[in-house]
């Protein structure tokens, strides 16, 4: 879309703008905050009509499939775990999953169904789906209100709401128990609040200005707490905020104290409030999930001991000679210190020592104190029989692997199998010559113990350890790398760092905790009474684990997955996604969008940079013909919508994790609104007398295409070959999976 130019202009025309993009002081010109789309009776009728129409598309035959569909098996199960208060781990923040749990509570679910297979009679899955669909229904009125805030007339704003209603992909994703409908609703809400705040910028510090600034912050907290994709909405608001603050900085009419007040207001509203809401959802998450599950193993020990039914609170208190222990690395995913009968394929070719994430007998090590702390400077007697008594800071110990009769051994003469900068750690037979060397001895160093366990002795859970080889003077560590799957089964690499700094390091890779302690000579005590727990620490650990788990979801390019797709294919919908099985007897759902809306929005968004470049060239050539304030009126709204599309789409190209078509839906929402915005301005510039025809033709086309693909949106239970004319693009997996191997 190119604005007409006037080549006869003889002098360069600046891009027109208002003298100020906002006012630094409150305006008293309006007696109330005028919000287009909220006060007018006609607007309310259109909002009602759009809401009812959107409700029909989201609710029609919503209970038809009586089995858990697609990711309902995941998110429905998570909701059930909230109902029975059992801890679990997932890559997404809690807010949307808490809403799923709320729907299950309201539906009367008791938390016993695991969302696999057919729904039993006592699970009101129809209500749960309707509850989730309610968030999808809000998209149409929110789209209308947003467009009205961006100065679009009633007809085009209504068409935007209709487009959102008539997109098959946005519709089908809202019809199941998933997180995407709340995410889309909160994204749309954040965009609307930003648009409302944008319209209030001339009334700085007025009641309306504060209202929409604070509500923008609330919306950011909600969208970021639903899925981390919501952070892209935070980025959009952040970019707009930087733009506003920069313009104020360049405006010499704004006093310094007013400028600082603007900064303070935005820090509170757009940083403190969203962060508080985000943290609050985790606080609720922790408060509800108070029962133990083994997925909590990565959480701090103090947190685990507070969970009902945890298996680690009741243990003997003092680790001593003869105790069997299970050492857990502080590196997320490294698991427990482990050994098995297999050998390294290179290096010493001795028995492997690895990190293994599951508890089994090969993780148990018998502790033998060989030298007291006060005698560490001398090695005489270190190879003698074990010394009875508790293990303390500075003691020299040997770790005997119970199931293979071997000792933990550090060998500075060989490099670690993967991380060559470190030394190899292996296990040597108890009756071998190596077992008589000092390499199998380790100095115990207690690091930052729990205050109530700080007595110089090693105790389970609360005394993190650093184990330093007596001979090699290197520190036992989990390197963070993985062994080869062919000989190391992808287990974590355990190595020994001889770096001069390693002896004083307190990083997670160098630390170990006695997670399990077995000693029949001692009685078990409640270790929970010695352990402390901090919400901030638990919050940080869980978010870090979410990040690591999310990054571990990498695609396997050697295997075909019908669900996965590449971001490059999304805008033009090259490969829609089958959401369920495709056999003839099943009810088939295809995540396919409305091609008219997907392709149209893709073209509009991809050509926008070219359009802006054309204007810049025209401006430099002195042939740009904008009326006063016309450019700013257009470009600010366009920048918000296009920026939302770009920020919700482009980051996926930098992600290493597996991606799916539904990841594009928030970007699509922005794209549909931007396309409508472009159509409105193009019509007003080039064909103002054809406005009604444009509205009728495009609206009718969108409705017609939606209806055409609606069988795959509402569910098709007949043989797919009976559904004619659905494969508009040869790569679409309607009749067969073209990429199947």
Secondary structure, 3 states (H helix, E strand, C coil): CCCCECCCCCCCCCCCCCCCCCCCCCCCCCCCCCCCCCCCHHHHHHHHHHHHHHHHHHHCCCCCCCECCCCHHHHHHHHHHHHCCECCCCCCCCHHHHHHHHHHHHCCCCCCCCCCCECCCCCCHHHHHHHHHHHHHHHHHHHHHHHHHCCCCHHHHHHHHHHHHCCHHHHHHCCCCCCHHHHHHHHHHHHHHHHHHHHCCCCCCCHHHHHHHHHHHHHHHHHHHHCHHHHHHHHHHHHHHHHHHHHHHHCCCCCHHHHHHHHHHHHHHHHHHHHHHHHHHHHHHHHHCCECCHHHCCCCHHHHHCCECCCCCEEECECECCCEEEEEECCCCCCEEEEEEEECCCCCCCEEEEEECCCCHHHEEEEEEEECHHHCCCCCCCCCCCCCCECECCCEEEEEECCCCEEEEEEEEEECCCCCCCEEEEEEECCCCHHHCHHHCEEEEECCCCHHHCCCECECCCCCEEEEECCCCCEEEEEEEECCHHHHCCCEEEEEECCCCHHHCCCHHHCEEEEEEECCCCCEEEHHHHCCCCHHHHHHHHHHHHHHHHHCCECCCCCCCCCECCHHHCCCCCCCEECCCCCCCCCECEECCCHHHHHHHHHHHHHHHHHHHHHHHHHHCCCECCCCCHHHHHHHHHHHHHHHHHHHHHHHHHCCECCEHHHHHHHHHHHHHHHHHHHHHHHHHHCHHHHHHHHHHHHHHHHHHHHHHHHHHHCECCCHHHCCCCCCCCCCCCCCCCCCC
